Amino acid sequence: MDRRTFVATGLAAMAAPPLTARPRQRRWTGTVEAGVHVFRGIRYGTAERFRAPTPFLPAETVRATAFGPSCPQASRIAPASEDCLYLNVWTAEPDARAKRPVMVYFHGGAYSNGSVADPLNDGHPIAARGDAVVVTVNHRLNVLGYLYLARLDPRFPDSGNLGQLDLILALRWVRDNIASFGGDPGRVMVFGQSGGGGKIATLMGMPAATGLFHRAATMSGQQVTASGPMNATRRAEAYLAKLGVKADDLSPLLTLPVERLVEGLAATDPILGGGVYMGPVLDMTWIDRHPFWPDPNPIGNAIPLMLGNTARETGAFIDPDGPKMRGLDWSNLAERMGPELRVDVSPEWIVAQYRAKFPGWSPLEVMYDATTAGRSWPGQVIEAEARSKAGVPAWVYQCDFASRTDPRRGAFHTIDIPLVFGTLGAAGSQTGTGADARAASKAMQDAFVAFARTGVAPWPRHDLKTRTTMIFDATSRVQHDPRKWQRELFARAPYIQPGT
């Protein structure tokens, strides 16, 4: 690997509510790695605990050669720090005359975990193509980014949506600086997987994000509704009780070690059970209506949207060797399936319908297919239908490329990350590096880059009559209304976004 120092120069004009900073001349020192200019760990903002971020105004020369820390979280990740507002840039040519489309990635992990330091999110393969600049962003998560305290203490009016405000600040940095790295600030595409897709769906309806991005792609991640403020307050109270902090005196929250704040996430969620949920809140300040209820937020309708899911999402959540699947047979399938569904339809009836429709399927196949169709897929169906009804552009894809290391999991949640980034051989990838994986990766990467460049996906738009869908696989192809039977089966009852 050729790795040497490189310097980019440009103007830094950063802004975020409520502060606007004046432009100043900046120089960023990065590295060159196999022909790609890489700038890791560019700080874009600072933030006090439970308060909105402010732009970071660095010295005139910024060294950007190592990832910044990730947000503290329950999963093990290092380094981690509350001071985590950093982004990274990969570019083939840091020259303002290049004007390449910009692809800004928001990581998954719901709203509580994750990091773009993950090797699966490496922007090098896309940037090496020479037709896009890649940016990846870390921001505040879990209690630091989404704990809603506004109804308990007026000192924290923006709490509940701080993670979203961090992303808005990062996009403002992109708008004001990306030309220096060869990017076109007028062609910014945001794309994100899982929670990253949910963050994008939410941003599309946030007035403060208007004009900061021009295309959007969500990968197995939707946000039909935001968290209601009453439920969000109940969760905050449960969280505070776990910490031993009184709801009428939140001062200890400002001084507790961040490790203690993360430990409090083990509080039982008063609505869902399990660990306490954190996510964007309908606070009527930053988010004043739901993203896709009762229809797509008009603010985002001008933004072309590409939506995708994997064919067997729950292959990532339900361990084929775990207790849910161990000893699975027709006698216990319905009982084990029920808690995994997010559509309230009799699991016994669902099993009977599947056995009649697919008599050759095993209990494992039915379990994965039904839980995907009744848990992970409905949000995408709702959003695509809403866009079509509104007459605004949406393109739908389905990733069918299955795990090559554990075929039982199929095309599971997250398998599309290395396919889009081209990081097939990175740690954590289950795609393999064979010709089939390379073909699927090329098809997905070509589609995403084309969408970033033009705002149009290379297949027909979604409509309610044909439901045209691109199937990404070793041999990619267009299909009309794939999984129609499953879609109609679970449409018999409403889907309510968990946590909202």
C-alpha positions as CSV (number, residue, x, y, z in Angstrom):
1,M,0.0,0.0,0.0
2,D,1.3,3.4,-1.0
3,R,0.7,5.6,2.1
4,R,2.0,9.1,2.2
5,T,1.0,12.5,3.4
6,F,-1.3,14.6,1.4
7,V,-2.7,18.1,2.0
8,A,-6.1,19.5,0.8
9,T,-6.9,23.2,1.1
10,G,-10.3,24.9,1.2
11,L,-12.8,27.0,3.0
12,A,-14.5,25.8,6.1
13,A,-17.9,27.3,6.7
14,M,-19.6,25.2,9.3
15,A,-23.0,25.8,10.8
16,A,-25.5,24.1,13.0
17,P,-28.4,25.3,15.1
18,P,-28.0,27.7,16.7
19,L,-24.5,28.9,15.7
20,T,-23.1,30.0,12.4
21,A,-19.4,30.4,11.9
22,R,-17.5,32.6,9.4
23,P,-15.5,30.9,6.7
24,R,-11.7,30.5,7.2
25,Q,-9.0,29.1,5.1
26,R,-8.2,25.5,6.1
27,R,-5.7,22.8,5.2
28,W,-6.3,19.1,5.8
29,T,-3.4,16.8,6.0
30,G,-4.3,13.2,5.1
31,T,-2.6,10.2,3.4
32,V,-2.5,8.6,0.0
33,E,-3.4,4.9,0.0
34,A,-3.2,2.9,-3.2
35,G,-4.0,6.0,-5.2
36,V,-6.9,7.2,-3.0
37,H,-6.5,10.3,-0.8
38,V,-7.8,9.5,2.6
39,F,-8.7,12.0,5.4
40,R,-9.6,10.2,8.7
41,G,-10.8,11.9,11.8
42,I,-11.9,15.3,10.7
43,R,-13.6,16.9,13.6
44,Y,-16.8,18.7,12.5
45,G,-18.3,19.7,15.8
46,T,-18.3,19.7,19.6
47,A,-21.1,19.3,22.0
48,E,-21.8,19.6,25.7
49,R,-23.7,16.6,27.2
50,F,-27.4,16.7,26.3
51,R,-27.1,19.9,24.3
52,A,-27.1,20.7,20.6
53,P,-23.7,20.6,18.8
54,T,-21.7,23.6,17.7
55,P,-19.3,23.8,14.8
56,F,-15.6,23.1,15.5
57,L,-13.3,25.8,14.3
58,P,-9.8,24.2,14.1
59,A,-6.4,25.7,13.5
60,E,-5.6,26.5,9.9
61,T,-3.9,23.1,9.3
62,V,-5.7,20.0,10.4
63,R,-4.0,16.6,10.6
64,A,-6.5,13.9,9.5
65,T,-4.7,10.6,9.5
66,A,-6.5,8.5,12.1
67,F,-10.2,7.7,12.9
68,G,-11.7,9.8,15.6
69,P,-13.3,8.0,18.6
70,S,-16.8,6.4,18.3
71,C,-19.7,7.1,20.6
72,P,-19.7,5.1,23.8
73,Q,-22.1,2.2,23.6
74,A,-23.0,-1.1,25.2
75,S,-21.2,-3.1,22.6
76,R,-17.4,-3.2,22.9
77,I,-15.8,-0.6,20.6
78,A,-12.5,1.3,21.0
79,P,-11.6,4.0,21.1
80,A,-14.8,5.6,22.3
81,S,-15.5,9.0,23.7
82,E,-18.4,11.5,24.2
83,D,-16.2,13.7,22.0
84,C,-17.1,11.7,18.9
85,L,-18.2,14.2,16.2
86,Y,-15.7,13.2,13.5
87,L,-16.0,12.3,9.8
88,N,-13.8,10.7,7.2
89,V,-13.3,11.4,3.5
90,W,-12.0,9.2,0.6
91,T,-11.4,10.9,-2.8
92,A,-9.5,10.1,-5.9
93,E,-8.7,13.7,-6.6
94,P,-8.9,16.5,-4.0
95,D,-9.4,19.2,-6.6
96,A,-12.4,21.6,-6.6
97,R,-12.6,21.3,-10.3
98,A,-13.4,17.6,-10.2
99,K,-17.0,18.1,-8.9
100,R,-17.7,14.4,-8.3
101,P,-21.0,13.3,-6.6
102,V,-20.7,12.9,-2.9
103,M,-21.8,9.7,-1.0
104,V,-22.3,10.4,2.7
105,Y,-22.8,7.2,4.8
106,F,-24.6,6.9,8.1
107,H,-23.9,3.7,10.0
108,G,-26.4,1.2,11.4
109,G,-26.7,-0.2,14.9
110,A,-30.2,1.2,15.5
111,Y,-29.8,4.5,17.3
112,S,-27.6,3.0,20.1
113,N,-24.6,1.3,18.6
114,G,-22.3,1.2,15.6
115,S,-19.4,3.1,14.1
116,V,-18.0,4.0,10.7
117,A,-14.6,2.8,11.8
118,D,-15.9,-0.7,10.9
119,P,-13.8,-2.1,8.1
120,L,-17.0,-2.9,6.2
121,N,-17.6,0.8,5.8
122,D,-14.2,1.6,4.3
123,G,-14.7,4.2,1.5
124,H,-11.6,3.2,-0.5
125,P,-13.1,0.8,-3.1
126,I,-15.8,3.3,-4.1
127,A,-13.5,6.3,-4.2
128,A,-10.9,4.2,-6.2
129,R,-13.4,4.0,-9.1
130,G,-12.9,7.7,-9.6
131,D,-16.5,8.7,-9.9
132,A,-17.6,9.6,-6.4
133,V,-16.2,11.1,-3.1
134,V,-17.1,9.1,0.0
135,V,-17.8,10.5,3.5
136,T,-18.6,8.5,6.6
137,V,-19.8,10.1,9.8
138,N,-19.8,9.2,13.5
139,H,-22.2,11.0,15.8
140,R,-23.8,10.7,19.3
141,L,-25.9,7.6,19.9
142,N,-28.1,6.0,22.6
143,V,-28.6,8.1,25.7
144,L,-26.1,10.7,24.5
145,G,-27.9,11.3,21.3
146,Y,-31.5,10.4,21.8
147,L,-32.5,10.5,25.5
148,Y,-35.5,12.8,25.7
149,L,-35.4,15.1,28.7
150,A,-37.2,18.2,27.4
151,R,-40.4,17.5,29.3
152,L,-38.5,16.9,32.5
153,D,-36.1,19.8,32.5
154,P,-36.2,23.0,30.3
155,R,-32.4,23.1,30.2
156,F,-32.4,20.3,27.6
157,P,-34.8,21.5,24.9
158,D,-33.0,19.7,22.1
159,S,-32.5,16.3,23.8
160,G,-34.1,13.4,22.0
161,N,-32.8,14.5,18.6
162,L,-29.2,15.4,19.3
163,G,-27.9,12.6,17.2
164,Q,-29.9,13.9,14.2
165,L,-28.6,17.4,14.9
166,D,-25.0,16.0,14.8
167,L,-25.8,14.6,11.3
168,I,-27.2,17.9,10.2
169,L,-24.0,19.6,11.3
170,A,-21.9,17.0,9.5
171,L,-23.9,17.7,6.3
172,R,-23.3,21.4,6.7
173,W,-19.6,20.7,6.9
174,V,-19.9,18.7,3.7
175,R,-21.8,21.5,2.0
176,D,-19.2,24.1,2.9
177,N,-16.0,22.0,2.5
178,I,-16.4,19.0,0.2
179,A,-15.4,21.0,-2.9
180,S,-11.9,21.1,-1.6
181,F,-11.9,17.3,-1.7
182,G,-13.2,17.1,-5.3
183,G,-16.8,16.8,-4.4
184,D,-19.9,18.6,-5.8
185,P,-21.9,20.1,-2.9
186,G,-24.9,20.2,-5.2
187,R,-24.9,16.4,-5.6
188,V,-24.8,15.0,-2.1
189,M,-26.4,11.5,-1.6
190,V,-26.9,10.2,1.9
191,F,-27.0,6.4,2.3
192,G,-27.2,4.3,5.4
193,Q,-27.9,0.8,6.5
194,S,-30.4,-0.2,9.2
195,G,-30.4,2.5,11.8
196,G,-28.6,4.7,9.3
197,G,-31.6,4.3,6.9
198,G,-33.9,5.3,9.7
199,K,-31.8,8.4,10.4
200,I,-32.1,9.3,6.8
201,A,-35.9,8.8,6.6
202,T,-36.1,11.1,9.6
203,L,-33.8,13.7,8.2
204,M,-35.9,13.9,5.1
205,G,-38.7,15.4,7.2
206,M,-36.5,17.7,9.3
207,P,-36.7,21.4,8.2
208,A,-33.1,22.0,9.5
209,A,-31.8,19.4,7.0
210,T,-33.5,21.0,3.9
211,G,-31.2,21.5,1.0
212,L,-28.3,19.6,2.6
213,F,-28.6,16.5,0.5
214,H,-30.2,15.8,-2.9
215,R,-30.7,12.0,-3.1
216,A,-31.2,9.4,-0.4
217,A,-30.8,5.6,-0.2
218,T,-31.9,3.5,2.7
219,M,-30.6,-0.1,3.2
220,S,-32.8,-2.2,5.4
221,G,-33.7,0.9,7.4
222,Q,-36.9,2.8,7.6
223,Q,-38.6,5.3,10.0
224,V,-42.4,5.4,9.4
225,T,-43.1,7.2,12.7
226,A,-40.9,8.9,15.2
227,S,-41.0,8.2,18.9
228,G,-43.9,9.9,20.6
229,P,-42.9,12.4,23.4
230,M,-45.1,10.7,26.0
231,N,-43.5,7.3,25.3
232,A,-40.1,8.9,25.1
233,T,-40.6,10.5,28.5
234,R,-41.7,7.2,30.0
235,R,-38.5,5.7,28.7
236,A,-36.4,8.5,30.1
237,E,-38.1,8.0,33.5
238,A,-37.3,4.3,33.4
239,Y,-33.7,5.0,32.4
240,L,-33.3,7.6,35.3
241,A,-34.8,5.1,37.8
242,K,-32.2,2.5,36.7
243,L,-29.4,5.1,37.3
244,G,-31.0,6.2,40.6
245,V,-31.4,9.7,39.4
246,K,-34.6,11.6,40.4
247,A,-36.7,12.9,37.5
248,D,-37.1,16.3,39.3
249,D,-33.3,16.8,39.6
250,L,-31.3,15.8,36.5
251,S,-28.1,17.5,37.6
252,P,-26.3,14.2,38.4
253,L,-26.6,13.3,34.7
254,L,-24.2,16.1,33.8
255,T,-21.4,14.7,36.0
256,L,-21.9,10.9,36.0
257,P,-19.1,9.0,34.1
258,V,-20.2,8.2,30.6
259,E,-19.7,4.5,31.5
260,R,-22.5,4.8,34.0
261,L,-24.8,6.4,31.4
262,V,-24.2,3.5,29.1
263,E,-24.9,1.0,31.9
264,G,-28.3,2.6,32.4
265,L,-29.3,1.4,28.9
266,A,-30.0,-1.9,30.6
267,A,-33.2,-0.4,32.0
268,T,-36.3,-2.3,31.0
269,D,-38.2,-0.5,28.3
270,P,-41.7,0.3,29.7
271,I,-43.4,-0.1,26.3
272,L,-41.5,-2.8,24.5
273,G,-39.7,-4.7,27.2
274,G,-36.1,-5.6,26.7
275,G,-33.4,-2.8,26.8
276,V,-34.7,0.7,26.7
277,Y,-35.2,2.1,23.2
278,M,-33.7,5.4,22.1
279,G,-34.6,7.1,18.8
280,P,-35.8,10.4,17.2
281,V,-38.6,12.1,19.0
282,L,-41.6,14.1,17.7
283,D,-40.6,17.1,19.8
284,M,-42.4,19.7,17.7
285,T,-39.2,21.7,17.5
286,W,-36.8,19.7,15.3
287,I,-39.4,17.1,14.2
288,D,-42.9,18.4,13.9
289,R,-44.6,15.5,12.1
290,H,-43.9,11.8,11.5
291,P,-41.6,10.9,8.6
292,F,-44.1,8.7,6.7
293,W,-47.4,9.0,8.6
294,P,-50.0,9.6,7.4
295,D,-48.1,10.2,4.2
296,P,-44.5,11.1,3.3
297,N,-43.4,14.3,4.9
298,P,-43.8,16.9,2.1
299,I,-40.4,18.4,3.0
300,G,-38.6,15.3,1.6
301,N,-40.8,14.7,-1.4
302,A,-38.4,16.5,-3.8
303,I,-35.6,14.2,-2.8
304,P,-35.2,11.0,-5.0
305,L,-35.3,8.0,-2.7
306,M,-34.0,4.4,-3.2
307,L,-35.2,1.8,-0.7
308,G,-33.9,-1.7,-0.2
309,N,-34.1,-4.7,2.0
310,T,-32.5,-8.1,2.1
311,A,-34.5,-11.2,1.4
312,R,-33.8,-12.9,4.8
313,E,-33.3,-9.9,7.2
314,T,-33.8,-11.9,10.3
315,G,-31.0,-14.3,9.5
316,A,-28.9,-11.7,11.3
317,F,-31.1,-11.5,14.4
318,I,-32.1,-15.1,15.0
319,D,-29.1,-17.4,15.4
320,P,-29.6,-20.6,13.5
321,D,-27.8,-22.4,16.4
322,G,-29.5,-20.4,19.1
323,P,-32.5,-21.3,21.4
324,K,-35.1,-20.0,19.0
325,M,-34.0,-22.4,16.3
326,R,-32.6,-25.3,18.3
327,G,-35.1,-28.1,18.1
328,L,-37.4,-26.1,15.9
329,D,-40.3,-28.1,14.3
330,W,-43.8,-27.7,13.2
331,S,-45.1,-28.2,16.8
332,N,-43.3,-25.2,18.3
333,L,-42.8,-22.9,15.2
334,A,-45.8,-20.7,15.9
335,E,-44.9,-20.2,19.6
336,R,-41.4,-19.2,18.8
337,M,-42.3,-17.0,15.8
338,G,-44.9,-14.9,17.6
339,P,-42.6,-12.7,19.7
340,E,-40.5,-11.9,16.6
341,L,-43.4,-10.4,14.6
342,R,-44.3,-6.7,14.5
343,V,-47.6,-7.3,12.8
344,D,-50.3,-8.7,15.1
345,V,-51.6,-11.6,13.2
346,S,-52.1,-15.1,14.6
347,P,-48.7,-17.0,14.2
348,E,-50.6,-20.3,14.1
349,W,-52.6,-19.0,11.1
350,I,-49.4,-17.7,9.5
351,V,-47.7,-21.1,9.8
352,A,-50.7,-22.8,8.3
353,Q,-50.7,-20.4,5.3
354,Y,-47.0,-20.9,4.7
355,R,-47.3,-24.7,4.8
356,A,-50.1,-24.6,2.3
357,K,-48.3,-22.2,0.0
358,F,-44.8,-23.7,0.3
359,P,-45.2,-27.3,1.2
360,G,-41.5,-28.1,0.6
361,W,-40.2,-25.5,3.0
362,S,-38.7,-26.5,6.3
363,P,-39.6,-24.9,9.7
364,L,-36.4,-22.9,9.5
365,E,-37.2,-21.5,6.1
366,V,-40.7,-20.5,7.2
367,M,-39.4,-18.9,10.4
368,Y,-36.9,-16.7,8.6
369,D,-39.2,-15.8,5.8
370,A,-42.2,-15.0,7.9
371,T,-40.3,-13.0,10.5
372,T,-38.6,-11.0,7.8
373,A,-42.0,-10.3,6.1
374,G,-43.7,-9.5,9.4
375,R,-40.9,-7.6,11.1
376,S,-38.2,-6.1,9.0
377,W,-39.8,-5.5,5.6
378,P,-43.2,-3.7,6.2
379,G,-41.6,-0.3,6.9
380,Q,-40.1,-0.3,3.4
381,V,-43.4,-1.4,1.9
382,I,-45.2,1.5,3.6
383,E,-42.6,4.1,2.6
384,A,-42.5,2.9,-1.0
385,E,-46.2,2.9,-1.3
386,A,-46.5,6.3,0.3
387,R,-44.0,7.8,-2.2
388,S,-45.9,6.2,-5.1
389,K,-49.2,7.5,-3.8
390,A,-47.7,11.0,-3.5
391,G,-46.4,10.8,-7.1
392,V,-42.8,11.3,-6.0
393,P,-39.8,9.3,-7.1
394,A,-38.9,6.0,-5.4
395,W,-36.9,3.0,-6.5
396,V,-37.0,-0.3,-4.7
397,Y,-34.4,-3.1,-4.5
398,Q,-34.1,-6.5,-2.8
399,C,-30.8,-8.1,-2.0
400,D,-30.9,-11.8,-2.6
401,F,-27.2,-12.6,-2.3
402,A,-26.9,-15.1,0.5
403,S,-24.1,-15.7,3.0
404,R,-21.3,-17.8,1.6
405,T,-20.0,-18.7,5.1
406,D,-23.3,-19.7,6.7
407,P,-25.9,-20.4,4.0
408,R,-28.6,-21.0,6.6
409,R,-28.7,-17.3,7.3
410,G,-29.4,-16.5,3.6
411,A,-29.4,-12.8,2.5
412,F,-29.3,-11.6,6.0
413,H,-29.5,-8.0,7.5
414,T,-26.2,-6.2,6.8
415,I,-25.0,-8.5,3.9
416,D,-25.5,-5.6,1.5
417,I,-22.9,-3.4,3.3
418,P,-19.8,-5.1,1.9
419,L,-21.6,-5.5,-1.5
420,V,-22.2,-1.7,-1.8
421,F,-18.8,-0.7,-0.4
422,G,-16.9,-3.4,-2.2
423,T,-15.3,-4.6,1.0
424,L,-15.9,-8.2,0.3
425,G,-12.8,-9.4,2.0
426,A,-13.0,-7.2,5.1
427,A,-13.4,-8.6,8.6
428,G,-17.1,-9.4,9.3
429,S,-18.0,-9.9,5.6
430,Q,-19.8,-13.1,4.8
431,T,-20.0,-12.6,1.1
432,G,-16.9,-14.4,0.1
433,T,-14.6,-12.9,-2.6
434,G,-15.6,-15.2,-5.5
435,A,-16.8,-14.2,-8.9
436,D,-20.4,-14.4,-7.8
437,A,-19.8,-11.9,-4.9
438,R,-17.8,-9.6,-7.2
439,A,-20.7,-9.6,-9.7
440,A,-23.3,-8.8,-7.1
441,S,-21.0,-6.1,-5.6
442,K,-20.4,-4.5,-8.9
443,A,-24.1,-4.4,-9.7
444,M,-25.0,-2.7,-6.3
445,Q,-22.0,-0.3,-6.4
446,D,-22.8,0.7,-10.0
447,A,-26.4,1.4,-9.0
448,F,-25.5,3.4,-5.9
449,V,-22.9,5.5,-7.7
450,A,-25.2,6.1,-10.7
451,F,-27.9,7.2,-8.3
452,A,-25.5,9.6,-6.5
453,R,-24.5,11.0,-9.9
454,T,-27.9,11.5,-11.5
455,G,-30.6,11.1,-8.8
456,V,-32.1,8.3,-11.0
457,A,-31.7,4.5,-10.3
458,P,-30.9,2.3,-13.4
459,W,-34.3,0.5,-13.3
460,P,-38.0,1.7,-13.5
461,R,-39.5,3.7,-10.6
462,H,-41.8,2.0,-8.1
463,D,-45.5,2.3,-8.7
464,L,-48.5,0.5,-7.1
465,K,-49.4,-1.3,-10.3
466,T,-46.1,-3.0,-11.1
467,R,-44.1,-2.6,-7.9
468,T,-40.9,-2.9,-10.0
469,T,-38.0,-4.1,-7.9
470,M,-34.3,-4.7,-8.7
471,I,-33.1,-8.0,-7.4
472,F,-29.4,-7.9,-6.6
473,D,-27.7,-11.2,-6.7
474,A,-24.8,-13.0,-8.6
475,T,-27.1,-12.4,-11.6
476,S,-29.1,-9.2,-11.0
477,R,-32.5,-8.7,-12.6
478,V,-35.7,-6.8,-12.4
479,Q,-38.9,-8.4,-11.1
480,H,-42.4,-7.1,-10.6
481,D,-43.9,-7.4,-7.1
482,P,-41.6,-10.0,-5.7
483,R,-42.9,-11.5,-2.5
484,K,-46.4,-10.4,-3.4
485,W,-47.9,-13.3,-1.4
486,Q,-46.0,-12.3,1.8
487,R,-46.8,-8.7,1.4
488,E,-50.5,-9.3,1.1
489,L,-50.5,-11.9,3.9
490,F,-49.1,-9.4,6.4
491,A,-51.2,-6.5,5.1
492,R,-54.2,-7.8,7.0
493,A,-53.1,-5.9,10.1
494,P,-51.3,-2.6,10.6
495,Y,-47.6,-2.3,11.1
496,I,-46.6,-0.1,14.1
497,Q,-43.0,0.9,14.1
498,P,-41.5,-0.5,17.3
499,G,-40.6,2.1,19.9
500,T,-42.7,4.9,18.6
